Amino acid sequence: MSTFLLRHGLVVRADTTFVGDVLVENGVIADVQDTISAPSGAHEIDATDCWIGPGFVDLHTHLREPGREESETVMSGSLAAAVGGYCAIVAMPNTEPALDNVALVAYVLERGAQCPIDVAVAGAVTQGRRGEKLAPIAEMAALGVRLFTDDGTGVQDPSLMRRALMYAKPLGVRLAQHCEDELLAGGGTMNEGALSSRLGLVGRPALAEELMVLRDIELVRLTGGAVHFMHLSTARSISLVVAARAEGLAVTCEVAPHHFTLDEGACEHFDPLFKVHPPLRTPSDVAALRHALISGAVDAVATDHAPHAPELKDLPFDEAPAGMLGLEHAASLTYEALGAQTCAPTQFFNLLSRAPARIAQLRAGDSRLKLSAHGGALHVGDDANLVIFDPQQRWTVRRDEMLSRSTNTPYDGRAMFGRVRATLARGQLIVENGVLT
Amino acid sequence: MIDTIRGENLLSLDNLSRTAIIEVLDVAESFVEVNQRAIKKVPALKGRVVASLFFEESTRTRLSFETAAKRLSADVLSLAVASSSVKKGESLRDTIATIDALGIDAVVMRHQSSGASLQVSRYVPHVHVINAGDGLHQHPTQGLLDVFTVRQVLCERHGTTGTESGGELFDGLHVLIVGDVRHSRVARSDIAAYVALGAHVRVAAPGTLLPDDIENWPVSVADDFDDALEWADVVGLLRLQSERGSGSYVPSLGEFTVTYGLTLERARRLRPTTLIMHPGPMNRGVEIDSRVADLPSALITRQVANGVPIRMAVLYLTVAGSPKESTL
């Protein structure tokens, strides 16, 4: 079935909304009107009291293929993403081995092409993500890679980062940085502060993040390049980016739901589920991030979805790997952070879809990579990547019900506000009533 | 805050009230006498099984816990980690599950990771978990035996008994803790115990070996080490934790000794009543001069001896729950 009529929802365009119908035929939006009479054979989906907007785009997904398929595969991660309302995800390159060459990138893209949603790939900036020599960025760019990062760690060497910016600039690709000075973060496992000191856990100071944000802003100024700052976690990091943006520098930033919903206090009981890099910060950082989401200081919400199989995660706190699941609850947490009932639908879709699609250069799609267009304004003829979000629905996270291959969610048992009801990717209905079709 | 460890775990001294600490000290005092008998054994934990799990090296803590358990007539399961399946990659969770499957009432655990005993207590909620040192976090029985030792000596001087004095001899007592506070689980437990009992605690260390948030700790920081030594009624030295990278926090061990070591010269300037303590193992010649360690005012071997009654008390209170005089 390839004809769908989305009935009577709030159609969310870039700046405006109206209640109407959306007709999807042959993979594209065929019509958008106040009322559309159903063509014969159309599958009608009631979207009354729901929002119809562009499918979400995640700038920051860890799929564990190749290397850690017991934690996540390209397919399992993309299904988890679909349930979370995502129609496109950008796979991070910190697999084993790292995605630092054309062959490995092509392998993941091929896997992605078999998934119901679009899977784009971020390439590594440096060979093996070791931070020593540049990876073949131009070759990967020629294949269609638009985002490069050593995520997991940032590029530590400032002269190498400078060179990467200079090399990337004429290629039209963007560098994305995990900002933490590892020498200053020094093997730390949670936010540095009174709590880490009491618990005897080595801290990762906020300054380790902020120094690298500041360094990279200055390198952008020096080179004229562009940097996307990933998962910023402190109030000061956001202020630095806001100031740089005001100066006209080409910087963008994302925040992750766990950084605007959880604070370092969650580490009190040494539960490795709450271990993440950058770490959960102070309550005042959390408040600042929420404020930044609402004020528009932040470009995008990205999940940093980081699955870890139980045997990897269930270790002493300092031995456990960092990271937590994100894809399946990011939209609900964003809706809540934007004020739930007072959440503006346009802002919601800007943060989850339009801005990330722009940053990942997925607005136009890429026929070579068989990637469709994302983050559009629901115009006739657009690729039909759509999500129906029900702002009224309440639900509870159950770790055993996650579609990810892993269960390391920090939100097990938490009540959520608003839920993805349906996801249409490339014109196909992937998720209906919150479950895979 | 809890007011008794009866039937509980003992994971940290952070959440123990003065009442809870004094209870342990008083029960330990009754066990001192047992250790002086020709037959050093009571049936208090007869038929109970205590597992001893040391993932990190230990001499005194392990021996004194196992001695304590045996003197209470418990059966001891002792895992030699170096020759166990841990070396084959068995996880902490599986190791605990395996030992638990053999039937145990308590596990005494040391681990290099902060919080490991708390995690284990979640894996086996029906077993009493006693933290014998976790990473940089806590070493509760060391804190308890340190305050027990101080109380014992002060009581002898005042011609009273510990049980009679309760915690009053700690009121206003000047305790100076010296050295690697940042990396020390002993410091965290000692400070909690001394402060709960009403002592004034001051710390002296190079700036790098103080915790970053020392202003949040219930202690003052000594401006001048030599002045602080004169101020102190008790000097608690800490081992420089080279295995935790403390070496790079000071320019050299020699400079540490010159600036914060308890040298013979400094020891001579202490008031004669000042007590010198060290949790061991000592780096003789680094944080303490070898001759100072052997002075009569140094309580180091007494601390070790008191490890047994304190750990008997902790095992007894946590495992047996309520004390019955008849079983003693």
Interface residues (C-beta under 8 A of the other chain):
Chain A: E192 G193 A194 S197 R198 L199 G200 L201 V202 G203 H269 F270 D271 E311 D314 L315 P316 F317 D318 E319
Chain B: D14 S91 L92 R93 H111 S113 S114 G115 A116 L118 Q119 D134 G135 L136 H137 Q138 R185 R188 P211 D212 D213 N216 W217
